[in-house]
């Protein structure tokens, strides 16, 4: 069983949840993004943002691969840094746009 951490912009939160569910149902162990439970008027503190980033990197460390959800080929700054981190650990990088072409 392959363990995969999902990476991508929260602007695609709905798509990320759907993709994660679909891949779970195909037998992959999916580690997902933490979705904001706070309302739009609330923002995370710097410390909270740092903790969420640290925990996401821990999920990447535990994974065999990351799945980059790059709708319309969009990859933001945070996702780019997650890709670089995964590459530094020699993790497999899977791009969602490549999966849908198959």
PyMOL commands that set and color helices and strands:
alter all, ss='L'
color gray80, all
select helices_A, chain A and resi 10-25+46-62+71-73+77-88+96-101
alter helices_A, ss='H'
color red, helices_A
select strands_A, chain A and resi 3-8+29-31+65-69+92-95
alter strands_A, ss='S'
color yellow, strands_A
deselect
rebuild
show_as cartoon
